Amino acid sequence: MEILLYTPLFFVGFIAGILYFSHMWKSIHTFGTDKSKVFLSMILRVPIPIIASFIGYFIAGLNGILSVLAGFTVFQTIFLIKKCKDLKNQVEKEFSNENNNQN
């Protein structure tokens, strides 16, 4: 019976991760290396996982928070693996282009 309670909270955390990391990636692309703007953007998106954790706490207590954080962490892992693969492919492509230009 508890799985009916914790599964939706897991998805709340997963959705919070989607909102948090998609906003983070957009702000990095928008602001580039302007640290003050990226920092302000970070402050604006910090409430997303906090609110999701509060929802988990009010529904199921400490286990609700853990369920939300598990969903958030799963999405974070998926997101980071995907972005790392994309960046690796981009670096390899630039390296091969650079080698072709030198020859």
Residue frames as a rotation matrix with the C-alpha (Angstrom) as fourth column:
MET 1
0.564 0.826 0.000 0.00
0.826 -0.564 0.000 0.00
0.000 0.000 -1.000 0.00
GLU 2
0.377 -0.486 -0.788 2.90
0.237 -0.772 0.589 2.34
-0.895 -0.409 -0.176 0.71
ILE 3
-0.603 -0.617 0.506 4.12
0.628 0.025 0.778 2.00
-0.492 0.787 0.373 -2.86
LEU 4
0.160 0.748 0.644 0.99
0.935 -0.324 0.144 3.84
0.316 0.580 -0.751 -3.94
LEU 5
0.888 0.125 -0.443 2.15
0.333 -0.839 0.430 6.73
-0.318 -0.530 -0.787 -1.76
TYR 6
0.192 -0.932 -0.309 5.86
0.069 -0.301 0.951 6.81
-0.979 -0.204 0.007 -2.57
THR 7
-0.230 -0.261 0.937 5.70
0.899 0.312 0.308 6.23
-0.373 0.914 0.163 -6.33
PRO 8
0.652 0.474 0.592 3.90
0.677 -0.716 -0.171 9.52
0.343 0.512 -0.787 -7.07
LEU 9
0.874 -0.388 -0.293 6.36
-0.085 -0.716 0.692 11.31
-0.479 -0.580 -0.659 -4.77
PHE 10
-0.080 -0.896 0.437 9.22
0.521 0.336 0.784 9.75
-0.850 0.290 0.440 -6.73
PHE 11
-0.024 0.143 0.989 7.71
0.989 -0.142 0.044 11.22
0.147 0.979 -0.139 -9.89
VAL 12
0.959 0.274 -0.065 7.30
0.282 -0.930 0.235 14.61
0.004 -0.244 -0.970 -8.16
GLY 13
0.395 -0.896 -0.202 11.06
-0.030 -0.232 0.972 14.52
-0.918 -0.378 -0.118 -7.54
PHE 14
-0.249 -0.445 0.860 11.71
0.813 0.386 0.436 13.41
-0.526 0.808 0.266 -11.12
ILE 15
0.484 0.522 0.702 9.61
0.809 -0.573 -0.132 16.31
0.334 0.632 -0.699 -12.46
ALA 16
0.914 -0.236 -0.331 11.39
0.007 -0.805 0.593 18.71
-0.407 -0.544 -0.734 -10.10
GLY 17
-0.034 -0.975 0.220 14.66
0.325 0.197 0.925 17.46
-0.945 0.103 0.310 -11.58
ILE 18
-0.033 0.109 0.993 13.39
0.999 0.021 0.031 18.07
-0.018 0.994 -0.110 -15.10
LEU 19
0.867 0.426 0.261 12.40
0.429 -0.902 0.045 21.63
0.254 0.073 -0.964 -14.23
TYR 20
0.732 -0.620 -0.282 15.61
-0.030 -0.443 0.896 22.33
-0.681 -0.648 -0.343 -12.32
PHE 21
-0.162 -0.927 0.338 18.13
0.359 0.264 0.895 20.97
-0.919 0.267 0.290 -14.79
SER 22
0.102 0.219 0.970 16.40
0.992 -0.093 -0.083 22.10
0.072 0.971 -0.227 -17.98
HIS 23
0.970 0.233 0.071 16.28
0.221 -0.965 0.140 25.64
0.101 -0.120 -0.988 -16.55
MET 24
0.470 -0.870 -0.149 19.93
0.001 -0.169 0.986 25.35
-0.883 -0.463 -0.078 -15.51
TRP 25
-0.230 -0.586 0.777 21.03
0.777 0.370 0.510 24.27
-0.586 0.721 0.370 -18.99
LYS 26
0.475 0.471 0.744 19.01
0.822 -0.540 -0.182 27.06
0.316 0.697 -0.643 -20.63
SER 27
0.975 -0.116 -0.190 20.54
-0.012 -0.880 0.474 29.67
-0.222 -0.460 -0.860 -18.32
ILE 28
0.112 -0.986 0.120 24.06
0.244 0.145 0.959 28.42
-0.963 -0.078 0.257 -19.06
HIS 29
-0.199 -0.137 0.970 23.40
0.970 0.116 0.215 28.67
-0.142 0.984 0.110 -22.79
THR 30
0.705 0.571 0.420 21.80
0.627 -0.779 0.009 32.10
0.333 0.257 -0.907 -22.39
PHE 31
0.967 -0.255 0.008 24.30
-0.217 -0.802 0.556 33.74
-0.135 -0.539 -0.831 -20.03
GLY 32
0.528 -0.815 -0.240 27.47
-0.016 0.273 -0.962 31.85
0.849 0.512 0.131 -20.93
THR 33
-0.153 -0.718 -0.679 30.22
0.776 0.338 -0.532 32.57
0.611 -0.609 0.506 -18.44
ASP 34
-0.294 0.129 0.947 28.59
-0.373 -0.928 0.011 35.61
0.880 -0.350 0.321 -16.80
LYS 35
-0.742 -0.139 -0.656 28.84
0.406 0.686 -0.604 34.29
0.534 -0.714 -0.453 -13.25
SER 36
-0.912 0.410 0.002 26.52
-0.252 -0.558 -0.791 36.85
-0.323 -0.722 0.612 -11.65
LYS 37
-0.194 0.887 -0.420 23.64
-0.972 -0.115 0.206 36.03
0.135 0.448 0.884 -13.99
VAL 38
-0.203 0.069 -0.977 24.15
-0.155 0.983 0.101 32.27
0.967 0.172 -0.189 -13.69
PHE 39
-0.929 -0.168 -0.330 24.26
0.296 0.201 -0.934 32.64
0.224 -0.965 -0.137 -9.88
LEU 40
-0.656 0.755 0.001 21.02
-0.678 -0.589 -0.439 34.67
-0.331 -0.289 0.898 -9.90
SER 41
-0.028 0.624 -0.781 19.43
-0.792 0.463 0.398 32.01
0.610 0.629 0.481 -12.08
MET 42
-0.569 -0.249 -0.784 20.60
0.192 0.886 -0.421 29.37
0.799 -0.390 -0.457 -9.59
ILE 43
-0.972 0.235 0.001 18.97
-0.074 -0.303 -0.950 31.26
-0.223 -0.924 0.312 -6.72
LEU 44
-0.326 0.905 -0.272 15.72
-0.941 -0.339 -0.001 31.42
-0.093 0.255 0.962 -8.68
ARG 45
0.119 0.399 -0.909 15.65
-0.578 0.772 0.264 27.66
0.807 0.494 0.323 -9.32
VAL 46
-0.865 -0.501 -0.009 16.70
-0.261 0.465 -0.846 26.48
0.428 -0.730 -0.533 -5.83
PRO 47
-0.455 0.726 0.516 13.09
-0.792 -0.065 -0.608 26.53
-0.408 -0.685 0.604 -4.53
ILE 48
0.115 0.548 -0.829 12.05
-0.850 0.487 0.204 23.84
0.515 0.681 0.521 -7.02
PRO 49
-0.280 -0.205 -0.938 13.56
0.111 0.964 -0.243 20.84
0.954 -0.172 -0.247 -5.17
ILE 50
-0.993 -0.054 0.104 12.83
-0.092 -0.201 -0.975 22.45
0.074 -0.978 0.195 -1.79
ILE 51
-0.274 0.962 0.021 9.13
-0.952 -0.268 -0.148 22.80
-0.137 -0.061 0.989 -2.59
ALA 52
0.163 0.291 -0.943 9.07
-0.533 0.830 0.164 19.23
0.830 0.476 0.290 -3.93
SER 53
-0.689 -0.480 -0.544 10.67
0.197 0.598 -0.777 18.03
0.698 -0.642 -0.317 -0.68
PHE 54
-0.844 0.454 0.286 8.10
-0.492 -0.443 -0.749 19.92
-0.213 -0.773 0.597 1.39
ILE 55
0.093 0.889 -0.449 5.33
-0.943 0.223 0.246 18.27
0.319 0.401 0.859 -0.62
GLY 56
-0.079 -0.214 -0.974 6.89
-0.073 0.975 -0.208 14.89
0.994 0.055 -0.092 0.14
TYR 57
-0.944 -0.321 -0.071 7.19
0.059 0.048 -0.997 15.76
0.324 -0.946 -0.026 3.84
PHE 58
-0.570 0.785 0.242 3.59
-0.792 -0.447 -0.416 16.91
-0.219 -0.429 0.877 4.19
ILE 59
0.293 0.703 -0.648 2.29
-0.819 0.534 0.209 13.80
0.493 0.470 0.732 2.45
ALA 60
0.753 -0.012 -0.658 4.52
0.092 0.992 0.087 11.07
0.652 -0.126 0.748 3.88
GLY 61
0.913 -0.406 0.032 6.98
-0.110 -0.170 0.979 12.55
-0.392 -0.898 -0.200 6.36
LEU 62
0.088 -0.990 -0.106 10.68
-0.614 -0.138 0.778 11.73
-0.785 -0.004 -0.620 6.15
ASN 63
-0.310 -0.164 0.937 10.11
0.445 0.846 0.295 8.82
-0.840 0.508 -0.189 3.77
GLY 64
0.737 0.614 0.282 8.29
0.568 -0.337 -0.751 11.20
-0.366 0.714 -0.597 1.44
ILE 65
0.663 -0.594 -0.455 11.32
-0.585 -0.791 0.181 13.48
-0.467 0.146 -0.872 1.36
LEU 66
-0.307 -0.827 0.472 13.56
-0.307 0.555 0.773 10.51
-0.901 0.093 -0.424 0.61
SER 67
0.098 0.435 0.895 11.25
0.725 0.585 -0.364 9.40
-0.682 0.684 -0.258 -2.19
VAL 68
0.960 0.246 -0.136 11.26
0.114 -0.785 -0.609 12.88
-0.257 0.569 -0.781 -3.75
LEU 69
0.354 -0.907 -0.230 15.03
-0.745 -0.421 0.517 13.15
-0.566 -0.012 -0.824 -3.46
ALA 70
-0.254 -0.389 0.886 15.43
0.187 0.879 0.439 9.71
-0.949 0.277 -0.150 -5.02
GLY 71
0.560 0.543 0.626 13.41
0.729 0.036 -0.683 10.83
-0.394 0.839 -0.375 -8.05
PHE 72
0.913 -0.273 -0.304 15.40
-0.327 -0.934 -0.143 14.06
-0.245 0.230 -0.942 -8.27
THR 73
0.035 -0.977 0.213 18.69
-0.585 0.153 0.797 12.16
-0.810 -0.152 -0.566 -8.05
VAL 74
0.007 0.036 0.999 17.66
0.574 0.818 -0.034 9.63
-0.819 0.574 -0.014 -10.71
PHE 75
0.882 0.327 0.339 16.85
0.462 -0.462 -0.757 12.43
-0.091 0.825 -0.558 -13.13
GLN 76
0.687 -0.692 -0.222 20.08
-0.596 -0.711 0.373 14.23
-0.416 -0.124 -0.901 -12.20
THR 77
-0.143 -0.756 0.639 22.09
-0.124 0.654 0.746 11.11
-0.982 0.028 -0.187 -13.02
ILE 78
0.277 0.335 0.901 20.30
0.812 0.420 -0.406 10.58
-0.514 0.844 -0.155 -16.34
PHE 79
0.987 0.154 -0.044 20.71
0.117 -0.881 -0.459 14.25
-0.109 0.448 -0.887 -17.27
LEU 80
0.447 -0.886 -0.121 24.40
-0.652 -0.415 0.634 14.40
-0.612 -0.205 -0.764 -16.42
ILE 81
-0.174 -0.478 0.861 25.21
0.275 0.816 0.509 11.18
-0.946 0.325 -0.011 -18.29
LYS 82
0.545 0.465 0.698 23.38
0.790 -0.007 -0.613 12.47
-0.280 0.885 -0.371 -21.36
LYS 83
0.975 -0.179 -0.133 25.09
-0.203 -0.959 -0.196 15.87
-0.093 0.218 -0.972 -21.27
CYS 84
0.178 -0.963 0.200 28.51
-0.463 0.097 0.881 14.30
-0.868 -0.250 -0.429 -20.69
LYS 85
-0.020 -0.126 0.992 28.03
0.668 0.736 0.107 12.05
-0.744 0.665 0.069 -23.73
ASP 86
0.841 0.384 0.381 26.98
0.540 -0.550 -0.637 15.08
-0.035 0.742 -0.670 -25.80
LEU 87
0.786 -0.593 -0.174 30.00
-0.524 -0.789 0.322 17.08
-0.328 -0.162 -0.931 -24.65
LYS 88
-0.014 -0.800 0.600 32.34
-0.054 0.600 0.798 14.15
-0.998 -0.021 -0.052 -25.30
ASN 89
0.265 0.187 0.946 31.02
0.868 0.380 -0.319 13.80
-0.419 0.906 -0.062 -28.84
GLN 90
0.989 0.122 0.078 31.40
0.143 -0.910 -0.389 17.54
0.023 0.396 -0.918 -29.38
VAL 91
0.465 -0.885 -0.025 35.01
-0.584 -0.328 0.742 17.53
-0.665 -0.330 -0.670 -28.13
GLU 92
-0.100 -0.488 0.867 35.86
0.358 0.796 0.488 14.51
-0.928 0.359 0.095 -30.29
LYS 93
0.605 0.396 0.691 34.32
0.781 -0.128 -0.611 16.20
-0.153 0.909 -0.387 -33.33
GLU 94
0.952 -0.287 -0.103 36.26
-0.292 -0.955 -0.042 19.42
-0.086 0.070 -0.994 -32.72
PHE 95
0.190 -0.927 0.324 39.46
-0.371 0.238 0.898 17.42
-0.909 -0.291 -0.299 -32.18
SER 96
0.020 -0.147 0.989 39.00
0.722 0.686 0.087 15.53
-0.691 0.713 0.120 -35.46
ASN 97
0.873 0.308 0.378 38.24
0.484 -0.637 -0.600 18.79
0.056 0.707 -0.705 -37.29
GLU 98
0.745 -0.656 -0.125 41.36
-0.530 -0.695 0.486 20.36
-0.406 -0.296 -0.865 -35.82
ASN 99
-0.046 -0.767 0.640 43.48
0.027 0.639 0.769 17.38
-0.999 0.053 -0.009 -36.88
ASN 100
0.337 0.245 0.909 42.04
0.871 0.285 -0.399 17.52
-0.357 0.927 -0.117 -40.41
ASN 101
0.997 0.053 0.053 42.83
0.068 -0.939 -0.338 21.24
0.031 0.340 -0.940 -40.65
GLN 102
0.444 -0.896 0.014 46.44
-0.535 -0.252 0.806 20.69
-0.719 -0.365 -0.591 -39.58
ASN 103
-0.111 -0.486 0.867 47.06
0.377 0.787 0.489 17.99
-0.920 0.381 0.096 -42.21
